[in-house]
Amino acid sequence: MVQTRKVVIVGAGHVGSHVALALIQSGQADDIVLIDIEKEKAEGQAMDLDDCISGALCGNDAAIRAGSYDELNDADILVMAFGRSRRPGETRLDMFDDSIRMAGDVLSHLKQVDFKGIMVSISNPADIICEYIRRNMGWASHRCFCTGTSLETYRLLRVLSHRTGYARRSIQGFCMGEHGNSSFIVWSSIYVNGKPFAELLREKPELAGIDLEQLQREVKQAGDIEIDGKGCTEFGIANVACMIITAIFHDQKLVWPCSTALDGEYGEQAVAAGVPCVIGKNGIEEILEMPITEEEKEKFHSSCDIIRGFLKRAEEI
């Protein structure tokens, strides 16, 4: 018996619509439903996306439509992509009040359905919104997580590739902490096909001028540059969501940084933050505790303290 892979996306704006497009083009979903507070917008996006399915780039003839929260009763994946775009000069944390209000509305609908699948959240501030929803729904952490520092990690690979000349797929590394300004590159775990990046810096004269602090700033500022230039970010994060959904549907055991609730890992509890995870058919199947330096531990704890503070504010609303 053929199983239909069903994905429901809450939020039909820039991000939600591009997640749907990525799923259609990759052929990773058979049934896609868009939900938006503006029903006409969801209907328009669904029709526009449906128009592209006949194209040569599309992986299969996926069904896509606008729908309601009842569609979650038999959905495999729920993607949270609601929220407004970040404005120039804003941090993701500046979106807290608006996003919590929207999350409250979404929760009122979630409590009326029986969703048994896996939720992947993108809505900003990402770590906080996802954990706020998870706690209010009482869902297990393995089936309710957010993209976390995935986008920072994409940007890290881009920046390193441009500076070193090595292909992105040859570079292994990740960022940890908040999806935001307190995230950080785990320099002690950067490799180029198994060779420590720190050794390459010492051995290669052409790499001697690389400034790690400058690279960190470039990774952190990438989102600001995109927001200032075009008003939103959409393509990179949509690709991240598609990659994670693919890992779930195909039980890939993908090792990738996502934000999930921590229970002692890396010395943290009662908080959700970006850490390396194993992603498979059950969602987050394992949190990998990589060796990190004392300086990196301090950065991680500081980032978690910021997230924890906003989670406390959310609970008090």
C-alpha positions in Angstrom: 0.0 0.0 0.0 1.4 3.4 -1.0 1.7 5.9 1.8 1.0 9.5 1.0 3.5 12.0 2.5 1.5 14.9 3.7 2.9 18.2 4.8 0.8 21.1 6.3 2.4 24.5 6.3 1.1 27.2 8.6 1.9 30.6 7.0 1.7 31.2 3.3 4.1 34.1 3.0 7.6 34.2 1.6 9.0 31.3 3.7 6.0 29.0 3.7 5.4 29.3 0.0 9.1 28.6 -0.8 9.1 25.6 1.5 6.1 24.3 -0.5 8.0 25.0 -3.8 11.1 23.2 -2.5 9.0 20.1 -1.6 7.3 20.2 -5.0 10.5 20.5 -7.0 12.3 17.8 -4.9 9.4 15.4 -5.1 9.5 14.9 -1.3 5.8 15.5 -0.5 2.7 14.1 -2.2 0.1 16.2 -0.4 0.8 19.8 0.6 -1.7 22.1 2.5 -1.2 25.8 3.1 -2.9 27.5 6.0 -2.9 31.3 6.5 -4.9 33.8 8.5 -5.5 35.4 5.1 -7.3 32.6 3.4 -7.2 34.3 0.0 -3.5 34.5 0.2 -3.2 30.8 0.9 -5.5 30.0 -2.0 -3.6 32.3 -4.3 -0.2 30.8 -3.3 -1.6 27.3 -3.7 -2.9 28.0 -7.2 0.3 29.6 -8.3 2.3 26.7 -7.0 0.0 24.2 -8.6 0.6 26.0 -11.9 4.3 25.1 -11.7 3.8 21.3 -11.1 3.8 20.5 -14.8 7.2 21.9 -15.2 10.3 19.8 -15.9 11.9 20.8 -12.5 9.2 19.2 -10.4 9.8 15.8 -8.8 6.3 14.5 -9.0 2.6 15.5 -9.4 2.1 16.7 -5.8 -1.3 17.9 -4.7 -1.3 21.4 -3.2 -4.2 23.4 -1.9 -5.3 25.8 0.8 -7.0 24.2 3.8 -7.8 24.4 7.5 -6.2 23.0 10.7 -8.4 19.8 10.4 -5.9 18.7 7.7 -3.4 18.1 10.6 -5.4 15.0 11.7 -3.7 12.8 9.1 -0.6 14.9 8.4 3.0 13.6 8.7 4.8 17.0 9.0 3.7 20.4 10.3 5.8 23.3 9.3 5.4 26.5 11.3 6.1 29.5 9.0 3.8 32.1 10.4 4.8 35.6 11.3 5.8 38.9 9.8 9.1 39.6 8.1 11.9 41.1 10.2 12.2 44.8 9.6 15.5 46.6 8.8 17.5 47.2 12.0 15.5 44.6 14.0 16.8 41.5 15.6 14.8 38.3 15.7 14.1 38.9 19.4 12.5 42.2 18.5 9.7 40.2 16.9 8.9 38.5 20.2 5.7 40.2 21.2 4.1 40.0 17.7 5.2 36.4 17.3 3.9 35.2 20.7 0.5 36.8 20.0 0.4 34.9 16.7 1.5 31.7 18.4 -1.4 32.0 20.8 -3.8 32.1 17.9 -2.2 29.1 16.3 -2.3 27.2 19.6 -6.0 27.7 19.9 -6.4 25.8 16.6 -3.8 23.1 17.4 -5.7 22.2 20.6 -8.8 21.3 18.5 -7.1 18.8 16.3 -5.3 15.5 16.8 -1.9 16.0 15.2 0.4 12.9 15.7 3.2 13.8 13.3 6.4 15.9 13.6 6.5 19.7 13.8 9.4 21.6 12.2 9.2 25.3 13.2 10.8 28.3 11.4 8.8 31.2 12.9 11.0 33.8 14.6 12.3 34.1 17.2 12.7 30.5 16.3 14.0 28.8 19.4 11.5 30.6 21.6 8.4 30.2 19.5 9.0 26.5 18.9 9.6 25.7 22.5 6.6 27.8 23.6 4.3 25.8 21.3 5.8 22.5 22.4 5.3 23.2 26.1 1.8 24.4 25.6 0.9 21.4 23.5 2.7 18.9 25.8 4.5 17.4 22.8 7.6 15.3 23.2 10.8 17.2 22.2 11.8 14.7 19.6 8.7 15.5 17.5 8.7 19.3 18.0 11.8 21.2 17.1 13.0 24.1 15.0 15.6 24.8 12.3 17.7 26.5 14.9 21.2 27.4 13.7 20.7 25.6 10.4 20.7 28.9 8.4 23.8 30.1 10.3 25.5 26.9 9.3 24.5 27.3 5.7 26.0 30.8 5.8 29.1 29.5 7.5 29.7 27.0 4.7 29.2 29.8 2.1 31.6 32.2 3.8 34.3 29.6 4.4 34.0 28.3 0.8 34.4 31.8 -0.6 37.4 32.6 1.6 39.2 29.3 1.2 38.2 28.1 -2.3 37.2 24.7 -1.0 33.8 23.4 -2.1 31.0 23.8 0.4 30.3 20.1 0.4 33.9 19.4 1.4 33.6 21.6 4.5 32.2 20.1 7.7 31.1 22.4 10.5 28.2 23.9 12.4 26.9 26.8 14.5 25.3 26.5 18.0 23.1 28.4 20.3 20.3 30.8 19.5 19.1 31.4 15.9 20.1 35.0 16.3 22.8 37.3 17.4 24.2 35.1 20.2 24.8 32.1 17.9 28.4 31.2 17.3 30.6 29.2 15.0 32.2 26.1 16.7 35.6 26.6 15.3 37.1 23.6 17.1 34.8 21.4 15.0 35.5 22.8 11.5 37.0 20.3 9.1 37.8 20.1 5.4 37.1 16.5 4.5 38.5 15.3 7.9 41.4 17.7 8.2 41.0 20.2 11.0 40.6 23.8 9.7 43.0 25.1 12.4 45.7 22.9 10.9 45.0 24.2 7.4 45.3 27.8 8.6 48.8 27.0 10.0 50.0 25.0 7.0 48.6 27.1 4.1 50.3 30.5 3.6 47.4 31.6 1.3 45.0 31.1 4.3 47.1 32.9 6.8 45.3 36.2 6.4 41.9 34.8 7.4 40.4 36.5 10.4 38.1 34.2 12.3 36.3 37.0 14.1 35.6 38.7 10.8 34.2 35.5 9.4 31.9 35.2 12.5 30.7 38.7 11.9 30.0 37.9 8.2 27.9 34.9 9.2 25.9 36.9 11.8 25.4 39.9 9.6 24.2 37.9 6.5 20.6 38.0 7.6 20.7 41.8 8.3 22.2 42.4 4.8 19.4 40.3 3.2 16.7 42.0 5.2 18.0 45.5 4.4 18.4 44.6 0.7 15.2 42.7 -0.1 13.0 42.8 3.0 13.1 39.1 3.9 15.0 35.9 3.8 13.3 32.9 2.2 15.4 30.7 -0.2 18.0 29.4 2.3 15.6 28.6 5.1 13.2 26.9 2.7 16.0 24.7 1.5 16.8 23.9 5.2 13.2 22.8 5.9 13.1 20.6 2.8 16.4 19.0 3.8 15.1 18.2 7.2 11.7 16.9 5.9 13.6 14.7 3.5 15.7 13.3 6.3 12.5 12.4 8.2 10.7 10.8 5.3 13.7 8.8 4.3 15.0 8.0 7.8 18.4 9.4 6.8 19.9 9.8 10.3 21.1 13.2 9.1 23.5 14.9 11.5 22.6 18.5 11.5 22.2 21.4 14.0 18.6 22.0 15.1 17.0 23.6 18.1 15.6 21.1 20.6 14.8 21.0 24.3 17.8 20.1 26.3 17.9 17.9 29.4 21.5 18.0 30.6 23.2 18.0 27.2 26.0 20.5 27.1 25.3 21.3 30.7 21.9 22.9 29.9 18.3 22.2 31.0 14.9 23.8 30.7 15.8 25.5 27.4 15.8 24.8 23.7 18.9 25.8 21.6 20.7 24.8 18.4 22.9 21.7 18.8 24.0 18.9 16.5 21.2 16.3 16.2 20.5 13.1 14.5 17.3 13.4 12.3 15.4 10.4 11.2 11.9 9.0 10.9 11.1 9.9 14.5 12.3 13.5 14.3 15.2 14.3 16.6 16.5 10.8 17.4 19.6 11.8 19.3 21.5 14.9 20.5 25.2 14.6 19.7 27.5 16.0 22.3 30.5 17.1 20.4 33.7 18.1 22.2 33.8 21.9 22.5 36.3 24.2 24.1 35.7 26.1 27.4 35.3 29.3 25.5 32.7 27.7 23.3 30.9 26.3 26.4 30.7 29.9 27.8 29.3 31.2 24.6 26.7 28.4 24.5 25.6 29.0 28.1 25.3 32.8 27.4 23.2 32.1 24.4 21.0 29.7 26.3 20.5 32.3 29.1 19.1 34.7 26.5 16.7 32.1 25.2 15.7 31.1 28.7 14.9 34.7 29.6 12.5 35.1 26.7 10.9 31.7 27.4 10.2 32.9 30.9 8.6 36.1 29.5 6.5 34.0 27.2 5.2 31.9 30.1 4.2 35.1 31.9 2.1 36.4 29.1 
